[in-house]
């Protein structure tokens, strides 16, 4: 079983608005509304791919009830802790004429110490039947930035593989707890390692630095794929990967949630026992295919399989450190 954790759940609205301009009145030509938050998006893709998954986290108010009900309609198992304050609503506006997207994410509810304790107890219970746990997304108000780090250490005692996709201080603390995999995007990676990247060599150095900070494996998602450093179980030395979709293979329609789709594909492949190269390639195919859909956490498994033929896996090398 795979457990996904979403502490800052949401209802995600995605609007397609041609020629979007600030300060103007617009009408949508298409829109979607679905349960969201990064971990929920990951869970939805995992379910679509046929992987056994249960989504947990915090959900509050009528919005929280709607999130749980919609997951049930999608046949995604869930077990959320109900909280007193209302879960958030996020809005993404996509302009189909130029591909630009604008995201407005609410900061989320305030969570009490007691509600946090109830969630921790629930996760540790669910983890007894799990082999993988994905921590994804931001934290709501009043939740300690150390929570992911604390839970990574707890799940290690249960031999559960931990995967983290967050940013800022929660990510910095989580990395020090030595998770099995982290999956930040480029901006989140720059913040984590403390410097900007100018070229591919900088990005390769960055995934190595993220592993030196504590993560066993590090993946940096890119618009066309990812950079990664992985340590195979049968090799003492880590391996660098550059995985991407061949240029011109697919024209993105909307990129909201593509990183979540990548992570779900990667985790699903790892869960099935595929090696690192195949898992990264499958994740990249899922992330790329998801850009064809309006709304996060949507993929077509048949199209993912066809797109795999256009995914290139390279193993670049870095000059030795001096």
Buried (B, 14 or more C-beta within 10 A) or exposed (E): BBBBBBBBBBBBBBBBBBEBEEEEEEEBEBBBBBBBBBBBBBBBBBBBBEBBBBBBBBBBBEBBBBBBEBBEEBEBBBBBBBBEBBBBBBBBBBBBEEEEBEEEBBEBBBBBEEBBEBBBEBBBEBBEEBBBBBBBBBBBEBBBBBBBBBBBEBBBEEEBBBBBBBBEEBBBBBBBBBBBBBBBBBEBBBBBBEEEBEEEEBBBBBBBBBBEBBBBBBBBBBBBBBBBBBBEEEEEEBBBBBBBBBEEBBEEBBBBBBBBBBBBBBBBBBBEEBBBBBBBBBBBBBBBBBBBBBBBBBBBBEBBEEBBEBBBBEEEEEEEEE
